Amino acid sequence: MPQTPEEKIEILPVALLEQHRRQVNELKRLARSLRLEFGWHYLLDLTWVIDHLGHIQGQRIMDAGAGTGILQWYLAQEGAEVLSVDRTSRANLTVRFRSRFHVKGLRKQDLNPTTQVLRSNFGGTSRLRVKLSSQARDLFSLAEVRRSPGRVIIYNQDLQTLADVPTGSLDAIVAISALEHNTPEGLVCVVAELMRVLKPGGVLLATLGAARDEDWFHEPSQGWCYTDSSLRRLFSLPETARSNYAAYDELMEGLHNCAELRNGLAGFYFRSGKNGMPWGIWDPQYQTVGVCKVKR
C-alpha cells in the first residue's frame, strides 16, 4: 500500500528546480511540444505537486482549475485518468491537444466533436492560409503521433458545485495556482466540495500565493495571498501540520535571485500589466506555497 502523504504547508524553495532537474526538463520539453508557456513560478508548483503525488499510472486525478494547462497532459502521459475541471469552457479544445491525448467530455456539452471545431476554424476568410497551415500540422500529428496511455475528461464547471462527480470517486486532486482566484469565503466552499469527491486517504495538493504577515489581494493577477494561519483555517489543517513559514524572508530572497525563473519568463507577461509579473519586470511580490491535505 502507498504511504499516506504528510499534511503540511510548504513555501516552495527554488532548490526544487535542481533537486528535480530531470522532471523540470521533461516538463519544459512537453510544454514546447504542446506550444504552452509556464506561469512565472509554475515549474516550482508542478515539480512539488508531481513529487507529492507519487504513483500516477492508473489513478483517477482531478486537475482543479485546469484550463488548458500542462499538468493534465503530463498526468495523462503518465497513464492517469484526469478529470479536467474549469469554469471556462474548453468545448472547442484545439486539435493539437486532441491529437496527442485521449480526450472526451464528461457531458455532451463539455467537448464539441473535432469535425465541428475544424469547421468553425475555417468559418472566415481572414488569415485563412495561416489557419490552414496550423490545422494541417495538427491533423498530421493526429495521424502520426502515438497517443498517451491515460486520458483527459473535460468538465466545464465551477469548483463549488461538482454535481456530476460522485462522492469519494477520486484518488487525488491537484490545483496549480487556481484556488486563490476564489474569495476566501468561496475557497472554503471549494475545499469542502473537493474533499467530498476524494476517496478516504486521497490527497488534495494545491499551490497558492503566500503572504508573510496578513492576507492580501494581488490586483494584477486577481489572486489572494495567504498567511500560514489562514491556510490552516481555510483547509481545516491541524496546528500539528508542518510549515516552513518561519523561513519566509530567506525563501523570498532565494526567489528574487533565481536566474532560471527570471530568464524564463513567458512572452505573455511582457504584453500586459494584468498578470503575476506585470509587464515582464522580474519583481516577485509573493511566493508560491503548497498545501497538502489528506481526506480522513
N, C-alpha and C positions, 0 to 999 in steps of 0.2 A: 504494500500500500504506500502511495506517495505521502511524504511528510506534510502535515498541515503547516502552511506558512505562518510566520510570526506577525501578529498585528503590530503595526508601527506607523510612525510619521517620520519621513526622511527627506530633508532638503537634499537635492541631488547634486553631488560634488562633480566637478569637471573631470576628476580622476576616473570616472566611469568610462570615458572615451578610450583611455589606454587600457584599462582593465578588460574591456570588451572590444578590443580593436577588430578582431575578426568579424564580430557581429556588426559593428559600425560600418565596416567596409561592405558587408553584404547588403545592409540597408541602403547605402549610397548607390550600390550597383543596381538594386531593384528600382530605386527611385528614378535613376537615369533611364532605365529600360521602359518605365511607365510614363516618362515625361512629367514627373512630380517634383515639387520643391518642398524642402523642410521648413517648418517654423523655426525661429532662431534657436530655441532650446530643445527641439524635438528629438535630436539624437540622444540627448540625456534621458528624456522621458521614455523613448522607445526601448533603449537598452535596459533601463531599470525595470520596466514592465515585463519585457521578454524574459529577463533573468529571473524574476519572481514568479512568472507563470510556470516555469519548469516544463513538464511534459505537455506537448501541444497536439500531437497526432491523435486523431480520433475524438478530441474533446469538442464539446459544444460551447462556444465562447461568444458572448455579445461584445461588439465594439460599439460603445455608447457615445453618440455624437460623432459618428464615423465620417460623415461627408463622403468624399472620395479618397480619404487619406490612406497612407501606405500600410498601416498596421493590419487592416483587414486582409489585404492582399498577401502580406507576409504570412499571416496565420493560415490562410488557405493554401499557400505554397507549402507550408509545413504539415498539411494534412488535417487541419481543423475544419469543422463546420461553423461558419461565422455568421451570426445574426447581426447585420449591419443596420444600426438604428440612427436615424437623424430626422429632425423636424423638417429639414429642407428636402424636397423631393429629388430623388435620383431616378425617376421613372424613365428618363431619356438618357440613362447612362451610356457613355460613348463606347464605340466598338473596340477601342484599344483595351478596355478592361474585360469586355466580354470575350475577346479573342484569347486571352491568357488564362481566364478563370471560369469555372462553372458558376454561373450567376443565375439566380431566379428571384422572383418576388414572393414575399410571404403571402400577399394577397394579389389579386389580378391587377389592381391599380398601382401596385408598388413598382412594377417594371414593365414598360411597354415592349412589344416584340422588336427584335433587331431590325426587321424589314421596315417597320414604322419609323424607327429612328433614322434609318438611312434615307427614307423618302423625305422626311422633314428637313434633313440637312441639305437636300437638293431643291428645296422649295423656291428659292430665289435665284436671280442671275448674278448678284453681287459676289465677287471673289469666287466664282464657280470653279475656276481652274485650281485654285488653292484647295478648295473643299474636295474636289475630285481626287487630287493628288493625296491628300491626307486620308481620305476614305479608302482609296486603293491600297495604300500602305497598311492600313488597319485590316482590310479584308484579306490581304496577302498573309498577314500574321495569323488571322483566324484560321487559315488553311494549313499553315506551316508550323506554328508553334505548339508544342505539346502542352496541354492544359495541366493546371495544378491538380494534385490529388484531392485537395479539400474543395469546399465550395463556399460561396457567399450568398446569403439570403437577405435581400433588400427589404427593409421595413421602414416606411416613411411615417414616423410617428414621434410625438413628443414623449420624452422620457418619463414624464409624470404619470402617463396613462398607457401602460403596455398591455392593453386589453387582450391582444391576440397571443400573448406569451403565457403559457401555463405556469402556475406556481411550482417552484422547485425543479425547473427544467434545464437549467444551465450549469455547466461546470465552473465557469469563470466569467467575469465581466471586466473589461478594460475600458478606460476612458482617458484619452490623451488630450489634456488642456481643453476640455469641453465643459465640465461641470461648473466651472467658475463663471460661466455666462448666464447661469440662473441667479435670481436673487437669493440671498441667504435663506429666506423662508421657503422659496421654491426648491432650493437644494435639499432641504430636509425631506420634502415630499419625494424628490427624485431618488434619494438614497433609500428611503423606505420601499419604493417600488422596485428598485434594483435588488434589494435584499429579498424581496418577495419571490422573485423569479429564479434566484440562486438555489441550488441544491444545498442541503446541510453539509457543511465542510467546504463549500465553494468559496471562492475568494473574489473580492472586488479590489481591483488595482486602478487607482485614479491619480492623475497628476493635475495639480492646480497651481495657482500663484501663492507664494509665501510672503507674509507680512511680519516684520520684526516685532513691533510694539502694539499695533492696533490694526484692525481690519480696514482696508481702504479699497476704493474702486479705481482701476486703471482705465481712464476715459478713452484713450486711443484704441485699446483692444477690447473695450467693453467687458472687462473681466474683473472679478473680485480677487483680492489677495487676503489670505487669512493667517491669523496667528495660530500658534500651537493649541491654545485653549479653545479657540473657535472650531478648529478642525476636530478636536476631541468631541465637542458638543454636537457638531453637525453630522458627524459619522458615528456617534454613540460609541466612541472608543474609551476604554477604561484608563484611569490615571496610570496604570502599570504599563500601558503601551509605550514602547521605547520611542524616543525622539532625539534628534540632534540639533534642535533649535538653539541650544546653548552656543553652538559654533556658527551662528548666523553670519556674523561680521567676517569671520575668516573665510567662510564659503562664498560670501558675496565678493570678496577681494579676488578669490580664485576665478570666479565667473567673469569679472571685469577684465582679467588678464588672459582670458582664454583665446588664443590666436585662432584656433581651429574654428570655433563658433563665430568669431568676429569676421574672419576672412571668408567664411562660407555663407554669409547672409544671402538669402534668396532674392532674386530680382524684384519681386513684388514689393519688398519693403521700401525700395528706392522710389517707388511711384506714388506713395501715399503717406499721409500722416496718421491714418486711422488703422493702426496695427500695433503689434507688440514692440516694434522697433521703428518709430516714426521716421520716415524719410531716409531710412538706411543708416542712421547715425548710431554707431555702437555705444550705447549708454544704458545698460540694463537697469531698469527701475525696480525690478523684483526678481526673485529666484523661483525656480520650479520645485515643487515639493510632491513627493509620492506618498499616498495613503494606501495602506494595506489593511483591509477589513475582512474578517472571516465570518461566514454565517454559522452560528452555533446551532 
